[in-house]
């Protein structure tokens, strides 16, 4: 958000006072004096206002958190669920076992969703901007790569037909829009790798129903270029600085 707009939303400032403070060099963001009203700020910035007799803290920066989880089967992609363990429970169990603070999990949300039976890569973050970019991205957006087993093995001719249909776009049931072009590769006659650049409700399973088959197991190998290498089911890690930079995600300072 633009700094001038952010300031005018504070209860102790109106627009005139906000612009006056900016012009006078009384606003500091992360320790630096900022006078540009178009300067972008967000929840991960410290913002202070200097006055003649004191400095007022308008916002304490939150710590950016970006987590890649290898979601195990039987776990619900949700923050709370009365019947089943959630992805947040998985993270909390690990932190509790380490004796580490887990209060920050209250800020975390999942980016996209995996069914309870589906396993694999799931991104969780407290950065709403990065989750919106990944969730809303289209054909040129971050890819999601899946591996799956099919109920019925396909002949070579059926495989070629499925590859061509998925490349062109498929009409899903109860959806008037064809899917965006995707890449399909057969590992065996009944095991497939699928790379998507979008995510609709039960996308993969509905796609195969439209193609006359059924998915019997589903695993997401990667999301937004983030690999599960080294992560067993139920394990997770925080993203590296390079990965955060590639996703345009906020990073901890220092």
C-alpha positions in Angstrom: 0.0 0.0 0.0 1.2 3.6 -0.7 2.6 5.2 2.4 0.4 8.2 2.2 -2.7 6.1 2.1 -1.4 3.9 4.9 -0.8 7.0 7.1 -4.3 8.5 6.4 -5.8 5.3 7.7 -4.2 5.7 11.1 -6.7 7.0 13.7 -4.3 9.7 14.9 -3.7 11.2 11.5 -5.8 12.8 8.7 -4.7 13.4 5.2 -3.3 16.9 5.8 -1.3 15.8 8.9 0.0 12.7 7.0 1.2 14.7 4.0 2.7 17.3 6.3 4.6 14.7 8.2 5.9 13.1 5.0 7.1 16.5 3.6 8.8 17.4 6.9 10.7 14.1 7.0 9.0 12.9 10.1 8.1 9.4 8.9 10.6 6.6 9.2 10.1 3.2 7.6 12.5 0.5 8.9 14.8 3.1 10.3 15.0 5.2 7.1 13.4 8.6 6.7 10.8 8.4 3.8 9.2 11.5 2.3 7.9 9.8 -0.9 4.1 9.4 -0.6 4.2 6.6 -3.2 6.6 4.4 -1.2 5.1 1.0 -0.7 4.6 -0.4 2.8 3.0 -3.5 4.3 2.7 -5.5 7.5 6.4 -6.4 7.5 7.6 -2.8 7.9 8.4 -0.9 11.0 6.7 2.6 10.8 7.5 5.4 13.1 6.3 9.0 13.3 8.6 11.6 14.9 7.1 14.5 16.9 8.9 17.4 18.7 8.8 15.7 22.0 8.6 11.9 21.2 8.7 9.3 18.5 5.5 7.3 18.1 5.5 3.7 16.8 2.7 3.3 14.3 3.4 -0.3 13.4 5.7 -3.0 14.6 6.8 -5.2 11.7 5.6 -8.7 11.6 8.2 -11.4 10.8 7.6 -12.9 7.3 7.0 -16.7 7.4 7.1 -18.9 4.3 6.8 -22.7 4.9 7.0 -25.6 2.5 5.2 -28.7 3.9 5.2 -32.3 2.6 1.6 -32.9 3.5 0.8 -36.4 4.6 -2.4 -38.3 3.8 -5.2 -37.9 6.2 -4.4 -34.3 7.1 -6.9 -31.5 6.2 -5.7 -28.4 4.5 -7.3 -26.0 7.0 -6.4 -24.0 10.0 -9.0 -25.6 12.2 -11.0 -28.8 11.9 -13.1 -30.5 14.6 -12.6 -34.0 13.2 -9.2 -34.3 11.5 -5.7 -33.1 12.1 -4.8 -30.0 10.0 -1.7 -28.8 8.3 -1.3 -26.3 11.2 -1.4 -29.2 13.7 1.5 -30.8 11.8 3.6 -27.7 12.1 2.6 -27.2 15.7 3.5 -30.8 16.6 7.0 -30.3 15.2 7.5 -27.0 17.0 6.3 -28.5 20.3 8.7 -31.4 19.9 11.5 -28.9 19.4 10.4 -26.9 22.4 10.0 -23.8 20.1 7.3 -21.1 20.2 4.3 -21.9 18.0 2.2 -18.7 18.6 3.2 -17.3 15.2 1.2 -20.1 13.6 -1.9 -18.1 14.2 -0.8 -15.8 11.4 -0.2 -18.5 8.8 -2.6 -19.5 6.0 -2.2 -22.2 3.3 -1.8 -21.2 -0.4 -4.2 -23.3 -2.3 -5.6 -26.6 -1.0 -4.9 -30.3 -1.2 -7.6 -32.9 -0.5 -7.3 -34.9 2.7 -6.1 -38.0 0.8 -3.7 -36.1 -1.4 -0.1 -35.8 -0.4 2.8 -33.5 -1.3 3.9 -29.9 -1.6 1.9 -27.2 0.2 3.0 -23.7 0.7 1.9 -21.8 3.9 2.7 -18.1 4.6 1.6 -15.0 6.4 2.3 -12.9 3.3 -1.0 -12.2 1.6 0.6 -10.6 -1.4 2.6 -13.7 -2.4 -0.3 -16.1 -1.8 -2.5 -14.0 -4.0 0.1 -13.9 -6.8 0.5 -17.7 -6.7 -3.3 -18.4 -6.4 -4.4 -16.0 -9.0 -1.7 -16.7 -11.6 -2.7 -18.0 -15.0 -0.7 -19.6 -17.8 2.5 -17.7 -17.1 2.2 -18.2 -13.3 4.1 -20.6 -11.0 3.6 -24.3 -12.0 2.2 -27.1 -9.9 3.5 -30.5 -10.7 1.5 -33.7 -9.8 2.1 -37.4 -10.0 -0.9 -39.7 -9.9 -2.2 -43.2 -10.5 -5.1 -43.9 -12.8 -7.8 -46.6 -12.3 -7.6 -47.8 -15.9 -4.3 -48.2 -17.8 -4.3 -46.4 -21.2 -3.2 -47.7 -24.5 -0.5 -45.7 -26.4 -3.2 -44.2 -28.7 -5.3 -43.2 -25.6 -2.2 -41.6 -24.0 -1.5 -39.6 -27.1 -5.1 -38.4 -27.2 -5.1 -37.4 -23.6 -1.8 -35.5 -24.0 -3.2 -33.6 -26.9 -6.5 -32.8 -25.1 -4.8 -31.6 -22.0 -2.4 -29.4 -24.1 -5.4 -27.8 -25.8 -7.7 -27.5 -22.7 -10.4 -29.7 -21.3 -14.0 -28.8 -20.4 -14.6 -29.9 -16.8 -18.0 -30.9 -15.5 -20.1 -28.0 -14.2 -17.5 -25.5 -15.6 -18.1 -23.6 -18.9 -14.5 -22.5 -19.2 -11.9 -24.9 -20.7 -8.8 -25.5 -18.6 -5.7 -23.6 -19.5 -3.1 -25.6 -21.5 -1.2 -28.0 -19.4 1.6 -30.6 -19.8 0.9 -34.3 -19.4 3.5 -37.1 -19.5 2.9 -40.8 -19.0 5.4 -42.6 -16.7 3.6 -46.0 -17.2 0.3 -46.9 -18.7 -1.5 -45.9 -15.4 1.0 -43.4 -13.8 1.1 -39.8 -15.0 2.8 -36.6 -14.3 0.8 -33.4 -14.9 2.0 -29.8 -14.8 -0.6 -27.1 -14.3 -0.5 -23.3 -14.1 -4.0 -22.9 -12.5 -5.9 -24.6 -9.8 -9.7 -25.2 -9.8 -11.8 -27.1 -7.3 -10.7 -30.8 -7.5 -9.0 -29.8 -10.7 -7.0 -33.0 -11.4 -9.7 -35.4 -10.5 -12.4 -33.6 -12.5 -10.0 -33.4 -15.5 -9.6 -37.2 -15.5 -13.3 -37.8 -15.1 -13.8 -35.6 -18.2 -11.2 -37.8 -20.0 -13.1 -41.0 -19.0 -10.8 -42.2 -16.2 -10.4 -41.9 -12.4 -7.5 -40.8 -10.1 -6.8 -43.4 -7.4 -3.9 -41.6 -5.7 -2.5 -38.1 -6.1 0.8 -36.5 -5.0 1.9 -33.0 -5.6 5.7 -33.0 -6.3 6.3 -29.3 -6.4 4.6 -25.9 -6.3 5.9 -22.6 -7.6 9.2 -24.3 -8.3 9.6 -25.5 -4.7 10.8 -29.1 -4.5 10.1 -31.5 -1.7 13.6 -32.9 -1.9 14.8 -34.0 1.5 11.3 -33.7 3.1 9.6 -36.9 4.3 5.8 -36.9 4.7 4.9 -34.6 7.6 8.2 -32.7 7.4 8.5 -29.0 6.5 11.1 -26.2 6.2 11.2 -22.5 5.8 12.0 -21.1 2.4 15.5 -19.9 1.7 16.2 -16.3 0.8 16.8 -17.2 -2.8 13.4 -18.9 -2.9 11.7 -15.9 -1.3 13.3 -13.6 -3.7 12.2 -15.7 -6.7 8.6 -15.6 -5.4 8.7 -11.9 -4.6 8.0 -12.8 -1.0 8.9 -10.6 2.0 12.0 -11.6 3.8 13.2 -11.1 7.4 15.5 -8.1 7.7 19.0 -8.6 9.0 
